[in-house]
Amino acid sequence: MTKPAQSYTFEFKLALVERFLAGETAPDLAEEAGLSSAVLLKSWVRTYRREGVDALRPKPKGRPRKPDAPPPAEVSELEQLRRENERLRAEVAYLGKLRALRAPKQR
């Protein structure tokens, strides 16, 4: 079994990166902070140097929303009833055709 991925706060990452840049060694900082390895700290430092402070902030997860689509909760009750009505009509038509196809076989 594997452990779930550990997530660290922005403040935690920033403090460790700043201490590393001040001269402390990566293995010592990683051991003190309880990181899995010094490589993780070095990757944070590399990201910090390349993209700045905001690169250490957590990223939003999941697929972004479509800009045009209204939130799902804003569908009116009338629209929900119309959709359900349309689905029920299609279901009745399907069952009618199925009954018509089975009828000659039963006789």
Residue pairs with C-beta under 8 A, 6 or more apart in sequence:
6 36
7 58
10 56
10 57
10 58
12 33
13 44
13 56
14 48
14 53
14 56
16 29
16 33
16 41
16 44
17 41
17 44
17 45
17 48
17 56
19 29
20 26
20 29
20 41
20 45
21 45
26 38
26 41
26 42
26 45
27 38
29 35
29 38
29 41
30 36
30 37
30 38
30 40
30 41
33 41
35 41
44 56
47 55
47 56
48 55
48 56
